[in-house]
Amino acid sequence: MRTIQKWHQRAASAVSMALTEIAAKAADCSVCELWGGRYREEIPVYASFQSYSDSPQWISRSVSNVEAQLKKGFEQIKVKIGGTSFKEDVRHINALQHTAGSSITMILDANQSYDAAAAFKWERYFSEWTNIGWLEEPLPFDQPQDYAMLRSRLSVPVAGGENMKGPAQYVPLLSQRCLDIIQPDVMHVNGIDEFRDCLQLARYFGVRASAHAYDGSLSRLYALFAQACLPPWSKMKNDHIEPIEWDVMENPFTDLVSLQPSKGMVHIPKGKGIGTEINKEIVNRYKWDGSAY
């Protein structure tokens, strides 16, 4: 039942995105213009990896995968922790630090794998690794008091919330100061409007937002649109905006939209609607035939 509910919610979000583009085209404008206009012409993205594999040489394989994406120009990466022993995870991150160098921002994603004491063990390394962008979802979200305590003791930002179903679920976390960065996902909330409401809620609480975008290139494109339309934090010209996740693992829907990053940045399309064409061949290849699921 939960699986069916999850995919029905994703389908509802897809319909929401489609209706948004229909409205933009009917108004003879882009999605960003429909939302009032963009503040940024390009948005940073980070290369997102799964990291672990069944291979005994999974660390060297992970390093090779990261090297390949760095050669493509990415300047920020996200890798997994919490799926093996702490000692082995440290060995993995040290290997990546040696490969990537301190100029590459590194995000550590624990997927809610720890309790507060285990998560805090990473703090001893953060003074050595000065390029950590944030620690992502170190704890389960049924422990908001532990999140708040951990956040107050860590020297790096704490991020999370990719599975929240809408703004209301963020309110307890934000009011208790559990997060520095929220990570709503277009496909996990009730449509693109609620996704944008999550971003505005973050602004209200003085918290940053970096969308989780692991369900293909179309939802990622809408996350990029929303990030481009977020008002600046200040009137200063060097406005800093958080990156959007860019899945670099094998996924046929990554090529649904031809948009690609250059030097870790994605230029926002300016055409009508989404401003780019959807690959209909991929759509037809994976179109549901109406059979049971």
ABEGO torsion letter per residue (X at the ends): XAAAAAAAAAAAAAAAAAAAAAAAAAAGBBAAAAAGEBABABBBBBBBBAGBBABAAAAAAAAAAAAAAAAAGBABBBBBBGABBAAAAAAAAAAAAAAAEAABBBBBBAGGABBAAAAAAAAAAAAABAABABBBGABBAABAAAAAAAAAABABBBBEGAABAEAAAAAAAAAAGABABBBBBAAABBEAAAAAAAAAAAAAAGBBBBBBBAAEAAAAAAAAAAAAABBBABABAABBBBBBBBBABBBAAAAABABBBBGGBBBBBABBEAGBBBBAAAAAAABBAGBBX
